[in-house]
Amino acid sequence: MHPELLEKLDELRERLDRPISISPAEGAIGRHMGAGSGSYHNVDRHKGVLAVDIMPATDDVKKCFRLAKAIGFGGIGIYPHWKPRWGMHVDVRPKARKARWFGVRNCATGKQEYFYL
């Protein structure tokens, strides 16, 4: 994991004063996706782990989002439908490429849809 990602995760955990679990989903930390995928999870393109999917042990989604922004994560995604509880994507992408989004599962198609904040 990139040192900046580890530092920011630790700060988020400390400021929440709650445990933060890594998502049990495959590829939550790093994925081999080939050089063509721009995902910040992609270790092939970025030569390291710049993103992680987490599940904070709190129901206060707004507080987690505000803290993640204040700490300086470049990318922040909120996923209310993850199991066993809601989750977040956080990453340390370049500051000029900040992104904030909300991902939900479409009940009719079963596919994930994204709404940018």
A tleap script that builds the chain and sets N, CA, C and O, in Angstrom:
source leaprc.protein.ff14SB
mol = sequence {
  NMET HIE PRO GLU LEU LEU GLU LYS LEU ASP
  GLU LEU ARG GLU ARG LEU ASP ARG PRO ILE
  SER ILE SER PRO ALA GLU GLY ALA ILE GLY
  ARG HIE MET GLY ALA GLY SER GLY SER TYR
  HIE ASN VAL ASP ARG HIE LYS GLY VAL LEU
  ALA VAL ASP ILE MET PRO ALA THR ASP ASP
  VAL LYS LYS CYS PHE ARG LEU ALA LYS ALA
  ILE GLY PHE GLY GLY ILE GLY ILE TYR PRO
  HIE TRP LYS PRO ARG TRP GLY MET HIE VAL
  ASP VAL ARG PRO LYS ALA ARG LYS ALA ARG
  TRP PHE GLY VAL ARG ASN CYS ALA THR GLY
  LYS GLN GLU TYR PHE TYR CLEU
}
set mol.1.N position { 0.843 -1.195 0.000 }
set mol.1.CA position { 0.000 0.000 0.000 }
set mol.1.C position { 0.878 1.245 0.000 }
set mol.1.O position { 1.935 1.288 0.630 }
set mol.2.N position { 0.419 2.232 -0.709 }
set mol.2.CA position { 1.129 3.503 -0.756 }
set mol.2.C position { 1.169 4.086 0.664 }
set mol.2.O position { 0.155 4.063 1.361 }
set mol.3.N position { 2.320 4.605 1.102 }
set mol.3.CA position { 2.432 5.152 2.463 }
set mol.3.C position { 1.399 6.237 2.774 }
set mol.3.O position { 0.896 6.298 3.896 }
set mol.4.N position { 1.077 7.087 1.807 }
set mol.4.CA position { 0.081 8.143 2.035 }
set mol.4.C position { -1.301 7.536 2.303 }
set mol.4.O position { -2.052 8.044 3.137 }
set mol.5.N position { -1.633 6.457 1.600 }
set mol.5.CA position { -2.917 5.789 1.825 }
set mol.5.C position { -2.983 5.230 3.240 }
set mol.5.O position { -3.996 5.378 3.924 }
set mol.6.N position { -1.915 4.595 3.671 }
set mol.6.CA position { -1.871 4.052 5.036 }
set mol.6.C position { -2.005 5.149 6.087 }
set mol.6.O position { -2.729 4.989 7.069 }
set mol.7.N position { -1.310 6.256 5.880 }
set mol.7.CA position { -1.367 7.364 6.840 }
set mol.7.C position { -2.774 7.949 6.930 }
set mol.7.O position { -3.268 8.221 8.024 }
set mol.8.N position { -3.415 8.140 5.781 }
set mol.8.CA position { -4.757 8.714 5.763 }
set mol.8.C position { -5.781 7.744 6.367 }
set mol.8.O position { -6.690 8.171 7.078 }
set mol.9.N position { -5.639 6.448 6.090 }
set mol.9.CA position { -6.534 5.460 6.697 }
set mol.9.C position { -6.401 5.466 8.216 }
set mol.9.O position { -7.394 5.403 8.941 }
set mol.10.N position { -5.174 5.543 8.678 }
set mol.10.CA position { -4.942 5.569 10.125 }
set mol.10.C position { -5.543 6.827 10.744 }
set mol.10.O position { -6.135 6.764 11.821 }
set mol.11.N position { -5.398 7.960 10.076 }
set mol.11.CA position { -5.986 9.200 10.587 }
set mol.11.C position { -7.510 9.120 10.607 }
set mol.11.O position { -8.142 9.588 11.554 }
set mol.12.N position { -8.105 8.530 9.566 }
set mol.12.CA position { -9.559 8.382 9.531 }
set mol.12.C position { -10.032 7.511 10.698 }
set mol.12.O position { -11.003 7.850 11.375 }
set mol.13.N position { -9.355 6.405 10.928 }
set mol.13.CA position { -9.712 5.518 12.041 }
set mol.13.C position { -9.583 6.246 13.369 }
set mol.13.O position { -10.446 6.136 14.239 }
set mol.14.N position { -8.502 6.985 13.512 }
set mol.14.CA position { -8.259 7.707 14.763 }
set mol.14.C position { -9.320 8.781 14.997 }
set mol.14.O position { -9.826 8.914 16.112 }
set mol.15.N position { -9.659 9.540 13.970 }
set mol.15.CA position { -10.627 10.621 14.126 }
set mol.15.C position { -12.060 10.102 14.294 }
set mol.15.O position { -12.884 10.748 14.941 }
set mol.16.N position { -12.349 8.949 13.717 }
set mol.16.CA position { -13.662 8.325 13.921 }
set mol.16.C position { -13.760 7.695 15.300 }
set mol.16.O position { -14.844 7.585 15.874 }
set mol.17.N position { -12.611 7.285 15.821 }
set mol.17.CA position { -12.540 6.544 17.082 }
set mol.17.C position { -13.365 5.258 16.988 }
set mol.17.O position { -14.043 4.858 17.934 }
set mol.18.N position { -13.281 4.632 15.822 }
set mol.18.CA position { -13.972 3.377 15.529 }
set mol.18.C position { -13.065 2.515 14.655 }
set mol.18.O position { -12.217 3.039 13.933 }
set mol.19.N position { -13.240 1.196 14.718 }
set mol.19.CA position { -12.487 0.316 13.812 }
set mol.19.C position { -12.908 0.540 12.354 }
set mol.19.O position { -14.034 0.951 12.073 }
set mol.20.N position { -11.988 0.263 11.449 }
set mol.20.CA position { -12.269 0.290 10.014 }
set mol.20.C position { -11.822 -1.050 9.454 }
set mol.20.O position { -10.657 -1.429 9.576 }
set mol.21.N position { -12.757 -1.764 8.838 }
set mol.21.CA position { -12.442 -3.055 8.232 }
set mol.21.C position { -12.237 -2.884 6.734 }
set mol.21.O position { -12.845 -2.017 6.105 }
set mol.22.N position { -11.380 -3.714 6.178 }
set mol.22.CA position { -11.251 -3.790 4.724 }
set mol.22.C position { -12.431 -4.599 4.218 }
set mol.22.O position { -12.790 -5.610 4.821 }
set mol.23.N position { -13.035 -4.175 3.131 }
set mol.23.CA position { -14.158 -4.906 2.553 }
set mol.23.C position { -13.751 -6.353 2.276 }
set mol.23.O position { -12.626 -6.606 1.847 }
set mol.24.N position { -14.665 -7.312 2.518 }
set mol.24.CA position { -14.352 -8.708 2.228 }
set mol.24.C position { -14.400 -9.039 0.733 }
set mol.24.O position { -14.057 -10.154 0.340 }
set mol.25.N position { -14.817 -8.094 -0.095 }
set mol.25.CA position { -14.911 -8.350 -1.540 }
set mol.25.C position { -13.530 -8.559 -2.146 }
set mol.25.O position { -12.553 -7.938 -1.726 }
set mol.26.N position { -13.463 -9.432 -3.127 }
set mol.26.CA position { -12.201 -9.688 -3.819 }
set mol.26.C position { -11.722 -8.402 -4.495 }
set mol.26.O position { -12.508 -7.700 -5.130 }
set mol.27.N position { -10.450 -8.102 -4.358 }
set mol.27.CA position { -9.876 -6.922 -4.990 }
set mol.27.C position { -10.124 -5.627 -4.237 }
set mol.27.O position { -9.928 -4.549 -4.798 }
set mol.28.N position { -10.545 -5.702 -2.989 }
set mol.28.CA position { -10.839 -4.491 -2.216 }
set mol.28.C position { -9.584 -3.656 -1.982 }
set mol.28.O position { -9.670 -2.441 -1.802 }
set mol.29.N position { -8.426 -4.300 -1.983 }
set mol.29.CA position { -7.186 -3.565 -1.759 }
set mol.29.C position { -6.456 -3.319 -3.078 }
set mol.29.O position { -6.189 -2.166 -3.419 }
set mol.30.N position { -6.138 -4.336 -3.803 }
set mol.30.CA position { -5.441 -4.188 -5.072 }
set mol.30.C position { -5.926 -5.221 -6.062 }
set mol.30.O position { -6.305 -6.330 -5.685 }
set mol.31.N position { -5.912 -4.851 -7.341 }
set mol.31.CA position { -6.374 -5.759 -8.383 }
set mol.31.C position { -5.391 -5.726 -9.549 }
set mol.31.O position { -4.836 -4.677 -9.877 }
set mol.32.N position { -5.184 -6.870 -10.161 }
set mol.32.CA position { -4.423 -6.930 -11.409 }
set mol.32.C position { -5.427 -6.798 -12.545 }
set mol.32.O position { -6.194 -7.721 -12.821 }
set mol.33.N position { -5.413 -5.627 -13.207 }
set mol.33.CA position { -6.430 -5.311 -14.210 }
set mol.33.C position { -5.815 -4.994 -15.569 }
set mol.33.O position { -6.522 -4.570 -16.483 }
set mol.34.N position { -4.506 -5.192 -15.713 }
set mol.34.CA position { -3.856 -4.818 -16.965 }
set mol.34.C position { -3.577 -3.330 -16.997 }
set mol.34.O position { -4.211 -2.554 -16.283 }
set mol.35.N position { -2.637 -2.942 -17.816 }
set mol.35.CA position { -2.191 -1.548 -17.848 }
set mol.35.C position { -3.244 -0.587 -18.376 }
set mol.35.O position { -3.126 0.617 -18.153 }
set mol.36.N position { -4.264 -1.073 -19.066 }
set mol.36.CA position { -5.260 -0.200 -19.678 }
set mol.36.C position { -6.301 0.353 -18.729 }
set mol.36.O position { -6.913 1.375 -19.038 }
set mol.37.N position { -6.531 -0.275 -17.587 }
set mol.37.CA position { -7.554 0.188 -16.654 }
set mol.37.C position { -7.008 1.316 -15.785 }
set mol.37.O position { -5.930 1.201 -15.203 }
set mol.38.N position { -7.765 2.405 -15.704 }
set mol.38.CA position { -7.337 3.549 -14.912 }
set mol.38.C position { -7.723 3.475 -13.447 }
set mol.38.O position { -7.444 4.412 -12.699 }
set mol.39.N position { -8.355 2.393 -13.011 }
set mol.39.CA position { -8.777 2.260 -11.620 }
set mol.39.C position { -7.594 2.453 -10.670 }
set mol.39.O position { -6.494 1.965 -10.926 }
set mol.40.N position { -7.831 3.159 -9.587 }
set mol.40.CA position { -6.764 3.353 -8.600 }
set mol.40.C position { -6.528 2.102 -7.754 }
set mol.40.O position { -5.606 2.067 -6.939 }
set mol.41.N position { -7.359 1.074 -7.946 }
set mol.41.CA position { -7.111 -0.241 -7.352 }
set mol.41.C position { -6.092 -1.020 -8.191 }
set mol.41.O position { -5.517 -1.996 -7.709 }
set mol.42.N position { -5.864 -0.603 -9.426 }
set mol.42.CA position { -5.076 -1.354 -10.406 }
set mol.42.C position { -3.575 -1.293 -10.125 }
set mol.42.O position { -2.929 -0.279 -10.390 }
set mol.43.N position { -3.029 -2.371 -9.591 }
set mol.43.CA position { -1.597 -2.403 -9.288 }
set mol.43.C position { -0.748 -2.520 -10.548 }
set mol.43.O position { 0.429 -2.161 -10.526 }
set mol.44.N position { -1.317 -3.015 -11.648 }
set mol.44.CA position { -0.564 -3.120 -12.897 }
set mol.44.C position { -0.245 -1.739 -13.464 }
set mol.44.O position { 0.859 -1.508 -13.956 }
set mol.45.N position { -1.186 -0.844 -13.397 }
set mol.45.CA position { -0.978 0.501 -13.943 }
set mol.45.C position { -0.230 1.425 -12.984 }
set mol.45.O position { 0.644 2.183 -13.403 }
set mol.46.N position { -0.572 1.361 -11.705 }
set mol.46.CA position { -0.024 2.318 -10.740 }
set mol.46.C position { 1.168 1.777 -9.962 }
set mol.46.O position { 1.757 2.492 -9.152 }
set mol.47.N position { 1.524 0.523 -10.201 }
set mol.47.CA position { 2.700 -0.103 -9.554 }
set mol.47.C position { 2.604 -0.089 -8.033 }
set mol.47.O position { 3.622 -0.059 -7.340 }
set mol.48.N position { 1.391 -0.109 -7.523 }
set mol.48.CA position { 1.177 -0.151 -6.090 }
set mol.48.C position { -0.292 0.042 -5.786 }
set mol.48.O position { -1.091 0.257 -6.697 }
set mol.49.N position { -0.654 -0.031 -4.543 }
set mol.49.CA position { -2.040 0.104 -4.116 }
set mol.49.C position { -2.310 1.558 -3.728 }
set mol.49.O position { -1.778 2.053 -2.734 }
set mol.50.N position { -3.138 2.233 -4.517 }
set mol.50.CA position { -3.501 3.623 -4.252 }
set mol.50.C position { -4.932 3.757 -3.748 }
set mol.50.O position { -5.355 4.855 -3.384 }
set mol.51.N position { -5.701 2.637 -3.720 }
set mol.51.CA position { -7.104 2.680 -3.310 }
set mol.51.C position { -7.456 1.459 -2.479 }
set mol.51.O position { -6.858 0.392 -2.618 }
set mol.52.N position { -8.445 1.645 -1.610 }
set mol.52.CA position { -8.926 0.540 -0.786 }
set mol.52.C position { -10.422 0.740 -0.532 }
set mol.52.O position { -10.898 1.870 -0.418 }
set mol.53.N position { -11.146 -0.361 -0.448 }
set mol.53.CA position { -12.562 -0.335 -0.095 }
set mol.53.C position { -12.677 -0.723 1.372 }
set mol.53.O position { -12.185 -1.768 1.797 }
set mol.54.N position { -13.336 0.141 2.134 }
set mol.54.CA position { -13.396 -0.047 3.592 }
set mol.54.C position { -14.837 -0.060 4.089 }
set mol.54.O position { -15.764 0.360 3.397 }
set mol.55.N position { -14.990 -0.557 5.313 }
set mol.55.CA position { -16.285 -0.584 5.987 }
set mol.55.C position { -16.100 -0.064 7.410 }
set mol.55.O position { -15.795 -0.834 8.320 }
set mol.56.N position { -16.284 1.247 7.602 }
set mol.56.CA position { -16.145 1.811 8.943 }
set mol.56.C position { -17.223 1.269 9.885 }
set mol.56.O position { -18.364 1.061 9.473 }
set mol.57.N position { -16.862 1.043 11.129 }
set mol.57.CA position { -17.790 0.503 12.132 }
set mol.57.C position { -18.615 1.624 12.753 }
set mol.57.O position { -18.524 1.882 13.953 }
set mol.58.N position { -19.418 2.285 11.930 }
set mol.58.CA position { -20.313 3.351 12.372 }
set mol.58.C position { -21.434 3.479 11.353 }
set mol.58.O position { -21.261 3.130 10.186 }
set mol.59.N position { -22.572 3.975 11.790 }
set mol.59.CA position { -23.677 4.242 10.870 }
set mol.59.C position { -23.676 5.688 10.392 }
set mol.59.O position { -24.532 6.069 9.592 }
set mol.60.N position { -22.740 6.494 10.861 }
set mol.60.CA position { -22.696 7.917 10.526 }
set mol.60.C position { -21.933 8.130 9.215 }
set mol.60.O position { -20.757 8.493 9.209 }
set mol.61.N position { -22.637 7.894 8.115 }
set mol.61.CA position { -22.035 7.997 6.776 }
set mol.61.C position { -21.576 9.425 6.505 }
set mol.61.O position { -20.485 9.635 5.975 }
set mol.62.N position { -22.405 10.411 6.865 }
set mol.62.CA position { -22.051 11.808 6.613 }
set mol.62.C position { -20.760 12.194 7.325 }
set mol.62.O position { -19.911 12.876 6.751 }
set mol.63.N position { -20.611 11.761 8.569 }
set mol.63.CA position { -19.389 12.072 9.313 }
set mol.63.C position { -18.175 11.450 8.634 }
set mol.63.O position { -17.143 12.106 8.497 }
set mol.64.N position { -18.282 10.209 8.213 }
set mol.64.CA position { -17.164 9.538 7.528 }
set mol.64.C position { -16.786 10.270 6.238 }
set mol.64.O position { -15.607 10.462 5.940 }
set mol.65.N position { -17.810 10.673 5.482 }
set mol.65.CA position { -17.554 11.390 4.235 }
set mol.65.C position { -16.841 12.718 4.517 }
set mol.65.O position { -15.842 13.042 3.875 }
set mol.66.N position { -17.366 13.482 5.486 }
set mol.66.CA position { -16.747 14.781 5.831 }
set mol.66.C position { -15.303 14.598 6.302 }
set mol.66.O position { -14.423 15.363 5.908 }
set mol.67.N position { -15.057 13.594 7.137 }
set mol.67.CA position { -13.699 13.343 7.620 }
set mol.67.C position { -12.776 12.935 6.484 }
set mol.67.O position { -11.645 13.416 6.404 }
set mol.68.N position { -13.237 12.061 5.610 }
set mol.68.CA position { -12.405 11.619 4.476 }
set mol.68.C position { -12.020 12.813 3.601 }
set mol.68.O position { -10.883 12.899 3.138 }
set mol.69.N position { -12.964 13.738 3.374 }
set mol.69.CA position { -12.654 14.949 2.606 }
set mol.69.C position { -11.631 15.802 3.339 }
set mol.69.O position { -10.662 16.265 2.738 }
set mol.70.N position { -11.842 16.014 4.638 }
set mol.70.CA position { -10.939 16.863 5.433 }
set mol.70.C position { -9.534 16.275 5.502 }
set mol.70.O position { -8.553 17.018 5.500 }
set mol.71.N position { -9.431 14.972 5.561 }
set mol.71.CA position { -8.128 14.299 5.626 }
set mol.71.C position { -7.393 14.400 4.295 }
set mol.71.O position { -6.163 14.349 4.257 }
set mol.72.N position { -8.141 14.544 3.206 }
set mol.72.CA position { -7.507 14.765 1.908 }
set mol.72.C position { -7.464 13.575 0.965 }
set mol.72.O position { -6.624 13.531 0.066 }
set mol.73.N position { -8.362 12.602 1.156 }
set mol.73.CA position { -8.434 11.528 0.161 }
set mol.73.C position { -8.836 12.131 -1.181 }
set mol.73.O position { -9.731 12.974 -1.239 }
set mol.74.N position { -8.189 11.709 -2.245 }
set mol.74.CA position { -8.495 12.246 -3.575 }
set mol.74.C position { -9.800 11.725 -4.134 }
set mol.74.O position { -10.562 12.481 -4.737 }
set mol.75.N position { -10.069 10.446 -3.944 }
set mol.75.CA position { -11.312 9.838 -4.389 }
set mol.75.C position { -12.063 9.268 -3.207 }
set mol.75.O position { -11.487 8.600 -2.348 }
set mol.76.N position { -13.377 9.544 -3.175 }
set mol.76.CA position { -14.232 9.031 -2.102 }
set mol.76.C position { -15.534 8.564 -2.719 }
set mol.76.O position { -16.238 9.341 -3.365 }
set mol.77.N position { -15.854 7.296 -2.521 }
set mol.77.CA position { -17.117 6.748 -2.998 }
set mol.77.C position { -17.881 6.135 -1.836 }
set mol.77.O position { -17.297 5.492 -0.964 }
set mol.78.N position { -19.193 6.341 -1.831 }
set mol.78.CA position { -20.059 5.806 -0.778 }
set mol.78.C position { -20.940 4.716 -1.397 }
set mol.78.O position { -21.520 4.909 -2.466 }
set mol.79.N position { -21.034 3.565 -0.711 }
set mol.79.CA position { -21.793 2.419 -1.205 }
set mol.79.C position { -22.707 1.896 -0.093 }
set mol.79.O position { -22.267 1.095 0.732 }
set mol.80.N position { -23.970 2.335 -0.055 }
set mol.80.CA position { -24.872 1.934 1.028 }
set mol.80.C position { -25.335 0.482 0.957 }
set mol.80.O position { -25.817 -0.049 1.957 }
set mol.81.N position { -25.203 -0.171 -0.187 }
set mol.81.CA position { -25.742 -1.521 -0.373 }
set mol.81.C position { -24.734 -2.647 -0.123 }
set mol.81.O position { -25.090 -3.820 -0.229 }
set mol.82.N position { -23.505 -2.314 0.202 }
set mol.82.CA position { -22.519 -3.365 0.447 }
set mol.82.C position { -22.902 -4.189 1.663 }
set mol.82.O position { -23.619 -3.729 2.551 }
set mol.83.N position { -22.416 -5.393 1.678 }
set mol.83.CA position { -22.640 -6.303 2.807 }
set mol.83.C position { -21.297 -6.694 3.395 }
set mol.83.O position { -20.355 -6.881 2.625 }
set mol.84.N position { -21.144 -6.828 4.678 }
set mol.84.CA position { -22.190 -6.891 5.696 }
set mol.84.C position { -22.702 -5.527 6.155 }
set mol.84.O position { -23.679 -5.478 6.903 }
set mol.85.N position { -22.088 -4.421 5.742 }
set mol.85.CA position { -22.600 -3.087 6.058 }
set mol.85.C position { -22.116 -2.122 4.981 }
set mol.85.O position { -21.307 -2.485 4.127 }
set mol.86.N position { -22.612 -0.911 5.028 }
set mol.86.CA position { -22.243 0.093 4.032 }
set mol.86.C position { -20.720 0.224 3.948 }
set mol.86.O position { -20.004 -0.159 4.874 }
set mol.87.N position { -20.238 0.764 2.837 }
set mol.87.CA position { -18.801 0.906 2.677 }
set mol.87.C position { -18.400 2.151 1.914 }
set mol.87.O position { -19.229 2.900 1.396 }
set mol.88.N position { -17.083 2.339 1.867 }
set mol.88.CA position { -16.491 3.484 1.176 }
set mol.88.C position { -15.296 3.022 0.346 }
set mol.88.O position { -14.572 2.101 0.724 }
set mol.89.N position { -15.114 3.676 -0.774 }
set mol.89.CA position { -13.869 3.590 -1.531 }
set mol.89.C position { -13.111 4.855 -1.170 }
set mol.89.O position { -13.682 5.946 -1.191 }
set mol.90.N position { -11.826 4.723 -0.837 }
set mol.90.CA position { -10.970 5.894 -0.626 }
set mol.90.C position { -9.670 5.672 -1.385 }
set mol.90.O position { -9.175 4.549 -1.479 }
set mol.91.N position { -9.123 6.759 -1.924 }
set mol.91.CA position { -7.857 6.617 -2.653 }
set mol.91.C position { -7.012 7.872 -2.534 }
set mol.91.O position { -7.468 8.912 -2.058 }
set mol.92.N position { -5.779 7.751 -2.977 }
set mol.92.CA position { -4.827 8.863 -2.940 }
set mol.92.C position { -4.410 9.248 -4.356 }
set mol.92.O position { -3.223 9.386 -4.650 }
set mol.93.N position { -5.393 9.417 -5.218 }
set mol.93.CA position { -5.145 9.881 -6.590 }
set mol.93.C position { -4.557 11.288 -6.562 }
set mol.93.O position { -4.616 11.960 -5.532 }
set mol.94.N position { -3.988 11.743 -7.684 }
set mol.94.CA position { -3.449 13.112 -7.723 }
set mol.94.C position { -4.521 14.147 -7.366 }
set mol.94.O position { -5.682 14.001 -7.750 }
set mol.95.N position { -4.134 15.170 -6.645 }
set mol.95.CA position { -5.069 16.184 -6.143 }
set mol.95.C position { -5.897 16.837 -7.250 }
set mol.95.O position { -7.052 17.193 -7.021 }
set mol.96.N position { -5.333 16.997 -8.428 }
set mol.96.CA position { -6.036 17.642 -9.538 }
set mol.96.C position { -7.173 16.779 -10.084 }
set mol.96.O position { -7.989 17.267 -10.866 }
set mol.97.N position { -7.243 15.518 -9.692 }
set mol.97.CA position { -8.255 14.599 -10.230 }
set mol.97.C position { -9.265 14.170 -9.162 }
set mol.97.O position { -9.785 13.056 -9.227 }
set mol.98.N position { -9.548 15.018 -8.197 }
set mol.98.CA position { -10.475 14.664 -7.121 }
set mol.98.C position { -11.802 14.167 -7.687 }
set mol.98.O position { -12.272 14.651 -8.717 }
set mol.99.N position { -12.401 13.190 -6.995 }
set mol.99.CA position { -13.701 12.654 -7.405 }
set mol.99.C position { -14.484 12.246 -6.164 }
set mol.99.O position { -13.925 11.707 -5.209 }
set mol.100.N position { -15.776 12.511 -6.193 }
set mol.100.CA position { -16.678 12.139 -5.113 }
set mol.100.C position { -17.912 11.509 -5.755 }
set mol.100.O position { -18.480 12.089 -6.681 }
set mol.101.N position { -18.341 10.330 -5.283 }
set mol.101.CA position { -19.484 9.683 -5.896 }
set mol.101.C position { -20.248 8.823 -4.906 }
set mol.101.O position { -19.795 8.543 -3.796 }
set mol.102.N position { -21.422 8.420 -5.354 }
set mol.102.CA position { -22.336 7.580 -4.597 }
set mol.102.C position { -22.691 6.427 -5.519 }
set mol.102.O position { -23.165 6.657 -6.631 }
set mol.103.N position { -22.476 5.205 -5.089 }
set mol.103.CA position { -22.786 4.038 -5.918 }
set mol.103.C position { -23.947 3.261 -5.327 }
set mol.103.O position { -23.940 2.926 -4.142 }
set mol.104.N position { -24.951 2.972 -6.158 }
set mol.104.CA position { -26.115 2.201 -5.699 }
set mol.104.C position { -26.413 1.081 -6.685 }
set mol.104.O position { -26.102 1.180 -7.872 }
set mol.105.N position { -27.013 0.025 -6.181 }
set mol.105.CA position { -27.395 -1.098 -7.025 }
set mol.105.C position { -28.787 -0.834 -7.591 }
set mol.105.O position { -29.729 -0.555 -6.849 }
set mol.106.N position { -28.904 -0.927 -8.917 }
set mol.106.CA position { -30.187 -0.788 -9.592 }
set mol.106.C position { -30.983 -2.067 -9.336 }
set mol.106.O position { -30.555 -3.154 -9.726 }
set mol.107.N position { -32.126 -1.943 -8.691 }
set mol.107.CA position { -32.921 -3.126 -8.328 }
set mol.107.C position { -33.424 -3.886 -9.550 }
set mol.107.O position { -33.564 -5.107 -9.497 }
set mol.108.N position { -33.699 -3.186 -10.650 }
set mol.108.CA position { -34.232 -3.837 -11.846 }
set mol.108.C position { -33.161 -4.622 -12.599 }
set mol.108.O position { -33.428 -5.715 -13.098 }
set mol.109.N position { -31.943 -4.064 -12.681 }
set mol.109.CA position { -30.892 -4.712 -13.480 }
set mol.109.C position { -29.857 -5.437 -12.633 }
set mol.109.O position { -29.157 -6.322 -13.125 }
set mol.110.N position { -29.759 -5.062 -11.355 }
set mol.110.CA position { -28.741 -5.642 -10.486 }
set mol.110.C position { -27.370 -5.019 -10.675 }
set mol.110.O position { -26.427 -5.393 -9.979 }
set mol.111.N position { -27.237 -4.079 -11.599 }
set mol.111.CA position { -25.951 -3.428 -11.865 }
set mol.111.C position { -25.777 -2.204 -10.977 }
set mol.111.O position { -26.742 -1.570 -10.549 }
set mol.112.N position { -24.529 -1.901 -10.720 }
set mol.112.CA position { -24.208 -0.726 -9.910 }
set mol.112.C position { -24.262 0.525 -10.779 }
set mol.112.O position { -23.747 0.538 -11.897 }
set mol.113.N position { -24.887 1.569 -10.257 }
set mol.113.CA position { -24.955 2.857 -10.950 }
set mol.113.C position { -24.269 3.899 -10.087 }
set mol.113.O position { -24.260 3.797 -8.860 }
set mol.114.N position { -23.693 4.906 -10.740 }
set mol.114.CA position { -22.909 5.918 -10.034 }
set mol.114.C position { -23.531 7.293 -10.202 }
set mol.114.O position { -24.005 7.663 -11.276 }
set mol.115.N position { -23.512 8.041 -9.095 }
set mol.115.CA position { -23.969 9.415 -9.098 }
set mol.115.C position { -22.857 10.251 -8.484 }
set mol.115.O position { -22.414 9.984 -7.367 }
set mol.116.N position { -22.407 11.265 -9.219 }
set mol.116.CA position { -21.265 12.049 -8.755 }
set mol.116.C position { -21.741 13.197 -7.883 }
set mol.116.O position { -22.719 13.878 -8.191 }
set mol.117.N position { -21.016 13.393 -6.779 }
set mol.117.CA position { -21.373 14.427 -5.802 }
set mol.117.C position { -20.617 15.713 -6.080 }
set mol.117.O position { -20.787 16.697 -5.361 }
savepdb mol mol.pdb
quit
